[in-house]
Amino acid sequence: MLTQLLQSRIVISDSAEDWQLGFQDPATPIMEGIINLHHDFMFFICAISIFVSWILARTLWHYHWTKNEYPSATVHGTAIEIIWTVTPSITLLAIAVPSFALLYSMDEIIAPAITIKTVGHQWYWSYEYSDYTNEDDNTIMFESYMIPEEDLTLGQLRLLEVDNPMVIPVNTHVRLIITAADVLHSWAVPSLGIKCDAVPGRLNQSSLFVKREGIFYGQCSEICGVNHGFMPIVVEAVSLPNYISWVANKLSE
């Protein structure tokens, strides 16, 4: 029963697994593009590595001094020089085109429906939803602290859980305004394909479009002091009706 509870929690929690080598499951089009680009690059890397290794092994075997008593007098070859110049150029071009396309899509902001300001502190995050105000003109603002290990409940993840996660609706364009209040931080969530520096005195901008509901985990990815490893990020993607209910509850607090 305990194992089933833990597994059911992990299924809906996009976090790293023990001995994981690959990517976390993507939840945004950007992360899907990053994973696909990685797989495409791996094809070129494997092909080039095998080819170069074959050339080196063949050279060492056939051109050893015991097999060639008299060395070749050839000093250049026009054909081979053209081949080893043109082929890498075509390969780099094939890699560059999808890379730039993905980079531009990561910077694109498409008519956001929601804007959330994210501020990094030593050593916690705070969030502000400035699109919503109550009768007193107060916006939704809250701080997100890591839950200490002794306060964790069954199934919660050590060093990753927070008391107040950032909540966003699925299938909605969200704009993030990211900054810091003291030192450099970095807001990063692997499943969402986002990593944006939080710089004091500067507003950096990024976007999210989450395609499925879930709980997504990240951490500060810029060394920011002694407790750098204790400021996790939790993003909870919910359906639009649940998001509206959450906003109404926050405004009434």
N, C-alpha and C positions, 0 to 999 in steps of 0.2 A: 504494500500500500504506500509506504514511504517513497519507494522508487518511482511509482506511478505519479505521485504528486510532484516530485522533483522534475520528472521528464515532461509533464504537462506544463510546468512553469517555464522550462527551457524552450519548449517549442514556440511559445509566443513571445519570448524574450530574445531579441537579436543581440547576442553578446558572444564573445569569443569562447570557444570550447577548449578543453584540455588537449594539448598537442596538436592544435589546429594549424595547418599549413596554408590552406586556401583562404579565399575571401568569405566574409559573412554574406548571408543571403541578401541580395539587393532589394531595396524598397522604393527606389526612385529611378527614373529614366537615366539620370546621370551615372548612378552606380552601375546600372546595367551596361552603359556604354564603357565605363572604366574596365569592367570585367571582360567584356567582349574585346576591347582593345588589347588587354593583357594577353588573352588567348591568341589573338592574331600575332602579336609580337613574339610569343613563345614559338610559333611556327617558324618565323624567320630566325630566331635565336638558335633553335635546334638544327635547322637546315645549315646555317652558316657554321655552327660549331662542328657538326659532323663533316662537312666539306673541308674545313681548314684542318681538322684532325687527320683526315684521310690524306690530304696533301703532305702534311708534315711526316706522317708515318711512311708514305711512299717515298718521299725524298730521303729520309734517313735510311731506308732499306736499299733503295736502288743506287744511291749515290755515295754509299760508304766507300772508304778508300780501298777496302779489300776487293770491291767489285769493279772499281774504275781505277785502273793503274795509271791511266793517262787522263787528266781532267779535261772537260770540255773547254773549248776556246770561245764559245758563244758569249757575247757580252750584252746583247740586247735582242729583243724581238718585238717588232712593231705590232703584230697581231695580238700577242698576249698582253702587251701594255694597254692596248685599247680595251681589251676585254676586262682587265682588272680595274680599269678606270670607269668604264660605262656601267658595268654590272652593279658595283656598290652605289653609284649615283641613282640608278633606277630603284634599287632597294630602299635607299634613304627617302626617295620621293614617295614610294608606296607607303612608307611608315609615316611620313610627315603629313600627308593629306588627312587621314583620319585623326591624327593627333591634334592638328590645329582645329579641325571641326569640333572635336570634343572640348577643347579649351574654350573656344568661343561660346559653345552652348552652356558651359559652366558659368560664364560671366553674364549670360543673358538673363534679364529680368522681364518676365512676361506679365504685365498688368496684374500686380499682386492684389489679392482680395484681403489679405491680412498682413500687417506689419508688426514685427516683434523686435523690440530692442533688447539685446543680450549684453550684459555687462559682466566682465570678469573681475573678481576681487580675490584678495588673499584671505581664505582659500575657498571660495564658493562662487556661485553664479547667481545673478539676479535677472529677472525678466519683466518687461513692461509691454502690455498690450494697449497701445495708445489709441486704437480705433474705437474703444468702448469706454463710455463714461456713465456713471450713475447720476442720480438727481443732484448730488453734491459736486458734480464735475470731477470726481475722482476716477482715475484710470485703474486698470488692473495691474498691480505691481506686487511681486513677491520674490523672496529669496529662496534659493535651492541649496540646501546643505546635505552633505553625505550623512547617511544613517550609520552611526557607530556599530561596530561588529557585535557588541553585546546587546544591541537593540533590534537586531535582525530577526525576522520571523521565518518560519519554515519555508524554504524555497527561494528566499531572497538571496541576491548575489553579493558576496563580500566586496567592499570597496567600489561598488557600482550603484547601489541604491541611494536615492535621495528622498527627502521628505516632501518636496514639491516639484514634480516633473513639469517640463514644458509640454503643454497640450495643444495639438493642432488637428484640424480636420483632414481627412483623406481626400484625394482628388481635388485639391485646392492649391492655388499658387500662393505661396507664403514668402514674404520678403523678410530677411533677417538683417538688422542693423547691429553690428558687433563692435564693441569697444571694451576698454578696460579702465578701471578706476585708479590703479596703482602701478602695476608692472605689466610686462608683456605676458599675455595668455594666448591660448589658441583653442577655439571651439571646434571639436572634431567628433563626428559620429560616423563610423565606418559604413554601416548599413545604408546610410543616406548619401554616402559619397560626398561628404562635405568636410572641409578643414579650412577654417578661416581665422587668421590672426586677430587677436584683440589687442589693440595698441592704444595706450593712454593718449588722449587728445586727438584721436583719429577715428572716424566712423568708416568701417569696412562693410561692404554690402554683399550678401549672397542670397540665394533663393532655394526653396524647397518645393517639391511636388511629390508627396508621398502617395503611393498607389495602393497601399494595403494597410489595414489596421495592425497595430502591434506596439510593443514597447522596445525602443531602440536605445542602446547604451553607447556612451562615448566617454572620453576623458579629456582633460586639459592636455594639450600636446606641445606645450612650450614650458620649459623649466622656469618656474616662477617662485621658487623659494622652498623652504624646508618641508612644507606640506603640499608640494606640487602633486604628489600621487594620491591626494585625498580630496580632490574636487571633481567628482564624476559628473556626467551629463546624462540625463534621461529625457527622452522625447517620447511622449505617448500620442500615437495617432489614433483618433477615434472617428466614428461616423459623424456626419454633420449634425443630426439631432442631439447626439450626446455632447458634441462640442458646444452647441447653443445652450444646453442645460448647464454645462460647466461654466460658461461665461456668465449666465444669469446668477448662478450660485456665488461666483467670485464677486460680482457687482453688489450683491446683497450683503456680503460680509462686512 
